[in-house]
Amino acid sequence: MAFRKTLLAAALALSLGVSAGPAQAEVKIGFLATLSGSGAALGQDMVDGFNLALEERGGKLGGQDIVLLKEDDQLKPDVGVQAVQKFLEKDKVDLVAGVTFSNVMMAIAKPLADAGMTFVGSNAGPAPLAGAQCNPGFFFAAWQNDGQAEVLGQFATDRKYEDVYLITPNYQSGRDQVKGFTRFYKGRISGEVYTQLGQQDYSAELLALQAANPSAVWVFLPGGMGVNFVKQYKQFGLMGKIPLLAASTVDGSTLPALGETALGVYAGTFWGPDFQNPVSQAFVAAFEKKYNRIPSQYAAQSYDSALLIDSALQKTGGKIDDKQAFRDALRAADYASVRGAYKFNVNGFPIENFYAFEVAKDAQGRVSLKTIAQPLTDHADAYAGNCKY
């Protein structure tokens, strides 16, 4: 009789389309990004890229239902800390991801570390967290800040520019990237200018740049800062006269606003929308179909961070409560990335290739990034040697 009842219960469960076993657990992810102000386009692309990966997998990663809790840090470190505290104390998340700007990342690093929380970053990669303040639970699926500047430093050296004029906001990532550029550039620095974060008018800086008349200009001005600078650079008659090398300044987040104004600008990073590997091509096609725009690297990074989490949950059978097992699975980076093969260094930052791009029109006549060189191969950041767990 008991056996017959068991069979009847199983048959009833199947007829209702439900499992007779326990309900599938959810994984809660707290996603922090800058979604307002001059950096909003970057944060929105990060959210869109992550959501695309989720939607393609039916709202699951590693077979587990994902609850994605999103917060806007407003590009303010204190707001970022409040959001993380909400994730930890109220929402009881299993994982924190995202983070657009490095000043916010530096502010939230300690509360995340103190809570023993696993973190998967998809943009900000400040130098201190790659070195002495590294954490075994932090994994950065994009790049260490210096990398984008280092590749352009090597590119400028390869182009034999005699002197370069540097302009960047005065905050963690800006200072990191100046160090990165000068680490690989072998010429002379004719100017090193630090602006306010979020600055919109660059008239004074451009007047000083004109007077210096360098062989090339390097800038790191993400989001709306970059849009305004590039437009003003052209208004001052400098476009096409002095080569402009830009990190996180011309990409899918800013080119829709810049259009042909940015043609000829050089960029450097780890991924471009013209990459030919199958994962990248499928991602670009899906992103363009859903959002009707070319994805930026911010979207690609967040999409990749979702793939990384998916791969780790697959390895652990969907379990995240065993932190060490889950972190070991993240560190393996055992998945097909939009950038191609890479691996994590001891500090949780990727060892990966970096490329140079030129803003040009694609086959459809749209303004985009065209890959023109690969100055750095299997590149590791300069700080990993200082990482001691």
C-alpha positions in Angstrom: 0.0 0.0 0.0 2.8 2.5 0.9 4.6 1.7 -2.4 1.4 2.3 -4.3 0.9 5.7 -2.6 4.5 6.7 -3.5 3.8 5.9 -7.1 0.6 7.8 -7.1 2.3 10.9 -5.5 5.0 10.8 -8.1 2.5 10.5 -10.9 0.5 13.4 -9.6 3.7 15.6 -9.3 4.6 14.8 -12.9 1.1 15.5 -14.2 1.2 18.9 -12.5 4.6 19.6 -14.1 6.4 20.0 -10.7 9.2 18.1 -9.0 8.4 15.7 -6.2 11.7 16.7 -4.6 12.6 19.9 -2.6 12.2 23.3 -4.3 15.2 24.6 -6.1 17.2 27.1 -4.1 17.7 30.7 -5.2 21.0 32.6 -5.4 20.7 36.2 -4.5 23.1 38.6 -6.3 23.5 42.2 -5.2 24.5 44.2 -8.3 26.0 47.7 -7.6 26.5 50.2 -10.4 26.6 53.9 -11.2 23.1 54.5 -12.7 22.8 58.3 -12.4 25.0 61.3 -13.2 27.8 61.5 -15.8 28.7 57.8 -15.4 25.1 56.5 -15.8 25.6 55.1 -19.4 28.5 52.9 -18.1 26.4 51.5 -15.3 23.4 50.9 -17.5 25.5 49.0 -20.0 26.8 46.8 -17.1 23.2 46.0 -16.0 22.1 45.4 -19.6 25.0 43.0 -20.3 24.4 41.0 -17.1 20.7 40.9 -17.7 21.2 39.6 -21.2 23.2 36.7 -19.9 20.5 35.9 -17.4 17.7 36.1 -19.9 19.6 33.8 -22.3 19.6 31.2 -19.5 16.0 31.5 -18.5 16.8 33.6 -15.4 19.3 31.0 -14.1 23.0 30.7 -13.7 24.5 27.2 -13.1 20.9 25.9 -13.1 20.0 28.0 -10.1 17.2 30.7 -10.1 18.9 34.1 -9.7 17.4 36.9 -7.8 19.2 40.1 -9.0 19.0 43.0 -6.6 20.2 46.2 -8.2 21.4 49.4 -6.5 22.6 52.8 -7.8 25.7 54.1 -6.0 25.3 57.6 -7.7 29.1 57.7 -8.1 29.3 58.4 -4.4 31.4 56.2 -2.1 29.2 56.7 0.9 26.1 55.8 -1.1 27.9 52.7 -2.3 28.7 51.6 1.3 25.0 52.1 2.3 23.9 49.9 -0.7 26.4 47.2 0.3 25.2 47.2 3.9 21.7 46.8 2.6 22.8 43.8 0.5 24.5 42.3 3.4 22.2 43.0 6.3 18.7 43.2 4.8 18.8 41.4 1.5 21.1 38.6 2.8 22.7 38.2 -0.7 25.0 35.3 -1.5 27.2 37.3 -3.8 27.9 41.0 -4.7 28.8 42.0 -8.3 29.2 44.9 -10.6 30.8 48.3 -9.4 31.5 50.9 -12.1 34.0 53.4 -10.5 37.1 52.8 -8.4 36.4 55.4 -5.7 33.2 53.4 -4.9 35.1 50.1 -5.1 37.7 51.2 -2.6 35.0 52.4 -0.2 33.0 49.1 -0.3 36.1 46.7 -0.2 36.4 46.7 3.6 32.7 46.0 4.4 32.7 43.2 1.8 35.9 41.8 3.2 34.7 42.1 6.8 31.6 40.2 5.9 33.5 37.4 4.1 31.5 38.2 1.0 32.5 36.8 -2.4 32.7 39.6 -5.0 32.7 39.4 -8.8 33.6 42.8 -10.3 32.8 43.8 -13.8 34.6 47.1 -14.2 36.5 48.9 -11.4 39.9 47.4 -10.7 41.9 49.7 -8.4 45.6 49.1 -7.8 45.5 48.7 -4.0 43.1 45.7 -4.3 45.4 44.1 -6.8 48.3 44.4 -4.4 48.7 44.7 -0.7 44.9 44.9 -0.1 44.0 41.9 -2.3 41.3 39.5 -1.0 40.9 35.8 -1.8 37.1 36.3 -2.2 37.4 39.1 -4.8 37.4 38.3 -8.6 37.6 41.0 -11.2 36.2 39.8 -14.6 37.4 42.9 -16.5 40.9 44.3 -16.0 43.1 46.0 -13.4 42.9 49.8 -13.9 46.4 50.2 -15.2 45.9 47.8 -18.1 44.0 50.1 -20.5 46.6 52.8 -20.0 49.5 50.3 -20.2 48.4 49.1 -23.7 48.2 52.7 -24.9 51.6 53.4 -23.4 53.0 50.5 -25.4 51.1 51.7 -28.5 52.5 55.2 -28.1 56.0 53.8 -27.8 55.4 51.6 -30.9 54.2 54.7 -32.8 57.3 56.6 -31.7 55.5 59.6 -30.3 58.2 61.8 -28.9 56.1 63.3 -26.1 52.6 62.8 -24.8 50.3 65.1 -22.8 48.2 63.3 -20.1 44.7 64.3 -18.8 42.7 62.4 -16.3 40.3 62.9 -13.3 41.9 63.1 -9.9 40.7 59.9 -8.3 41.9 56.3 -7.8 41.4 55.0 -11.3 42.8 58.1 -13.0 46.0 58.0 -10.9 46.3 54.3 -11.5 46.1 54.7 -15.2 48.7 57.5 -15.4 51.1 55.1 -13.6 50.1 52.4 -16.2 50.7 54.6 -19.2 54.1 55.9 -17.9 55.1 52.3 -17.1 55.1 51.3 -20.7 55.6 54.6 -22.6 59.3 55.3 -23.3 59.0 58.9 -24.5 58.7 62.2 -22.6 55.6 63.3 -20.6 55.1 66.9 -21.6 52.1 67.5 -19.3 50.2 65.7 -16.5 46.9 67.3 -15.8 44.3 66.1 -13.2 40.8 67.4 -13.5 37.7 67.1 -11.2 35.7 63.8 -11.4 32.6 64.6 -13.4 34.0 67.8 -14.9 32.3 68.9 -18.1 34.2 72.0 -19.4 37.8 71.4 -20.5 38.5 74.8 -22.1 41.3 75.7 -19.7 42.9 72.3 -20.1 42.7 72.4 -23.9 44.2 75.9 -24.0 47.2 74.6 -22.0 47.4 71.5 -24.2 47.5 73.7 -27.4 50.4 75.7 -25.9 52.3 72.5 -25.1 51.8 71.2 -28.7 52.7 67.5 -27.9 53.2 64.7 -30.3 50.1 63.0 -28.9 47.5 63.3 -26.1 46.3 60.5 -23.7 43.1 60.8 -21.8 41.1 58.8 -19.4 37.6 60.4 -19.2 34.8 57.9 -18.8 31.1 58.5 -19.6 29.9 62.1 -20.1 33.3 63.5 -19.3 34.7 61.8 -22.4 31.8 62.9 -24.6 32.3 66.6 -23.7 36.1 66.4 -24.0 36.2 64.8 -27.4 33.6 67.3 -28.7 35.7 70.2 -27.3 38.9 68.7 -28.6 37.5 68.9 -32.1 36.1 72.4 -31.6 39.6 73.5 -30.7 40.8 72.2 -34.0 43.0 69.5 -32.5 41.3 66.4 -34.0 43.4 65.1 -36.8 46.2 67.4 -35.8 47.4 65.8 -32.6 46.7 62.1 -32.2 44.2 61.4 -29.3 44.7 58.2 -27.3 41.8 57.4 -25.1 41.1 54.9 -22.3 37.5 54.3 -21.3 36.6 57.4 -23.3 35.4 56.3 -26.8 33.4 53.1 -26.8 29.8 51.8 -27.1 28.7 53.9 -24.2 29.9 57.2 -25.7 30.1 56.7 -29.4 26.3 57.0 -30.0 26.6 60.6 -28.6 29.9 61.4 -30.4 29.2 59.8 -33.8 31.7 60.9 -36.5 33.2 63.5 -34.2 35.3 60.7 -32.7 36.6 59.2 -36.0 40.3 58.6 -35.8 40.6 58.5 -32.0 42.6 55.6 -30.7 41.5 53.4 -27.8 42.9 50.5 -25.8 41.3 47.7 -23.8 40.9 44.0 -23.6 37.8 43.5 -25.9 36.2 45.0 -29.0 32.9 44.5 -30.7 34.7 43.3 -33.9 36.3 40.3 -32.2 35.8 37.1 -34.2 35.5 34.4 -31.6 32.0 32.7 -31.5 31.1 33.8 -28.0 31.8 37.4 -28.7 30.0 37.4 -32.0 26.9 35.8 -30.5 27.0 38.3 -27.6 27.2 41.3 -29.9 24.4 40.0 -32.2 22.1 39.3 -29.2 22.9 42.7 -27.5 22.3 44.7 -30.7 19.0 42.8 -31.3 17.7 43.5 -27.8 19.0 47.0 -27.1 19.4 48.3 -30.7 23.0 49.6 -30.1 26.6 48.3 -30.3 27.6 47.0 -26.9 30.4 48.8 -25.0 33.1 47.0 -23.1 31.1 47.6 -19.9 28.3 45.5 -21.3 30.8 42.9 -22.5 32.5 42.8 -19.0 29.2 42.3 -17.2 28.0 39.7 -19.6 31.3 37.9 -19.1 31.0 38.2 -15.3 27.6 36.5 -15.5 29.2 33.7 -17.6 31.9 33.4 -15.0 29.4 33.0 -12.2 27.4 30.5 -14.3 30.5 28.4 -14.8 31.3 28.4 -11.1 27.8 27.3 -10.1 27.9 24.6 -12.7 31.1 23.3 -11.1 29.6 23.3 -7.6 26.3 21.7 -8.7 24.5 25.0 -8.1 25.8 25.3 -4.5 27.2 28.6 -3.2 27.1 27.9 0.6 30.6 26.3 0.5 32.5 29.5 -0.1 35.8 27.9 -0.7 34.5 25.5 -3.3 32.6 28.3 -5.1 35.7 30.6 -5.0 37.9 27.8 -6.4 35.4 27.3 -9.2 35.5 31.1 -9.9 39.3 31.1 -10.0 39.3 28.3 -12.5 37.6 30.6 -15.1 36.6 27.5 -16.9 34.3 28.9 -19.6 34.4 30.5 -23.1 34.8 34.2 -22.6 33.9 37.0 -25.0 37.7 38.0 -24.9 38.9 34.5 -25.6 41.0 32.4 -23.2 42.3 34.1 -20.0 43.2 33.0 -16.5 43.1 34.6 -13.0 46.3 35.7 -11.4 46.9 35.1 -7.7 45.3 38.5 -6.9 42.0 37.7 -8.6 42.7 39.9 -11.7 42.9 38.4 -15.2 46.0 37.7 -17.2 44.8 38.6 -20.6 45.6 40.2 -24.0 45.2 44.0 -24.5 44.5 45.6 -27.9 44.6 48.9 -29.6 41.5 50.2 -31.6 40.7 53.0 -33.9 37.3 54.7 -34.0 36.1 53.9 -37.6 33.0 53.0 -39.5 32.0 49.3 -39.5 30.6 47.3 -42.4 27.2 48.8 -41.7 28.5 52.4 -41.8 28.2 52.8 -38.0 30.8 54.5 -35.9 32.5 51.8 -33.8 35.9 50.4 -32.7 38.2 48.6 -35.2 41.0 46.4 -33.8 44.3 47.5 -35.2 47.0 46.0 -33.0 47.7 43.7 -30.0 50.5 45.5 -28.1 50.2 43.3 -24.9 49.9 39.5 -24.8 49.1 37.4 -21.7 49.5 40.6 -19.7 49.6 40.6 -15.9 49.2 43.6 -13.7 52.2 45.1 -11.9 50.8 44.6 -8.4 50.2 40.8 -8.1 53.6 40.3 -6.4 52.4 42.4 -3.5 49.4 40.2 -2.9 49.8 38.0 0.2 46.7 36.2 1.5 
